[in-house]
Amino acid sequence: PGHFVTCLRVQRGEFKLFCSSSLRRFADRSDFEKCFVYTENQKQGYATAAIRLMIDYCFETLGLNQIYSSVPSGNIGSRKLFEKLAFVQTGYRKNWLRRGNGWEDIVYFQLLNQ
């Protein structure tokens, strides 16, 4: 197992986003964990570019079979991002995340190396 991080830094040392992923080589898959884009940098394509880099690395360099991710159901931006990158919704977990006094579902996405 391993872990890798993608950070995109633009002029003056300012970081635009942070992405991380856990590799589970023994199972030939990668779990895409986080992609945090600072609010002022959202909707500029940074997350799309970073995730595409990680997809290419996982499939072309490591030869992994699949990448998967879980997204809070209310995070519409992230859900649209994964769908735009050809991830397919494969399932969900009800009431998985504690949110204030309530709970939120998690939606699972998967991308196969085909």
Backbone hydrogen bonds, N-H to C=O, Kabsch-Sander energy under -0.5 kcal/mol:
donor,donor_aa,acceptor,acceptor_aa,energy
2,G,23,L,-1.9
4,F,21,S,-2.3
6,T,19,C,-2.4
8,L,17,L,-1.2
9,R,7,C,-0.6
10,V,14,E,-2.3
14,E,10,V,-1.0
14,E,11,Q,-1.6
16,K,8,L,-2.8
17,L,8,L,-1.0
18,F,36,F,-2.3
19,C,6,T,-2.6
20,S,34,K,-2.1
21,S,4,F,-2.3
22,S,31,D,-2.5
23,L,2,G,-2.8
24,R,29,R,-2.4
27,A,24,R,-1.8
28,D,25,R,-1.2
29,R,24,R,-1.4
30,S,66,Q,-1.8
31,D,22,S,-2.6
32,F,30,S,-0.7
32,F,68,Y,-3.0
33,E,20,S,-1.2
33,E,31,D,-0.8
34,K,20,S,-1.6
36,F,18,F,-3.4
37,V,35,C,-0.6
38,Y,16,K,-1.4
38,Y,36,F,-0.5
41,N,38,Y,-2.8
42,Q,39,T,-1.5
44,Q,41,N,-0.6
49,A,45,G,-2.3
50,A,46,Y,-2.5
51,I,47,A,-2.7
52,R,48,T,-2.3
53,L,49,A,-2.0
54,M,50,A,-2.0
55,I,51,I,-2.6
56,D,52,R,-2.7
57,Y,53,L,-2.4
58,C,54,M,-2.7
59,F,55,I,-2.7
60,E,56,D,-2.7
61,T,56,D,-0.9
61,T,57,Y,-0.9
62,L,57,Y,-2.2
64,L,58,C,-2.8
65,N,28,D,-2.5
66,Q,28,D,-1.0
67,I,111,L,-2.3
68,Y,30,S,-2.4
69,S,109,F,-2.5
70,S,32,F,-0.5
71,V,107,V,-2.8
73,S,105,D,-2.6
75,N,72,P,-2.1
76,I,74,G,-1.7
79,R,75,N,-2.1
80,K,76,I,-2.6
81,L,77,G,-2.0
82,F,78,S,-2.4
83,E,79,R,-2.1
84,K,80,K,-2.5
85,L,81,L,-1.4
86,A,83,E,-1.7
87,F,82,F,-2.5
88,V,110,Q,-2.8
90,T,108,Y,-2.4
91,G,108,Y,-1.0
93,R,106,I,-2.2
96,W,93,R,-0.7
96,W,104,E,-1.2
97,L,104,E,-2.8
99,R,97,L,-0.5
99,R,102,G,-2.5
102,G,99,R,-2.6
104,E,97,L,-2.4
106,I,93,R,-2.2
107,V,71,V,-3.3
108,Y,91,G,-3.1
109,F,69,S,-3.0
110,Q,88,V,-2.0
111,L,67,I,-2.9
113,N,65,N,-2.8
114,Q,112,L,-1.3
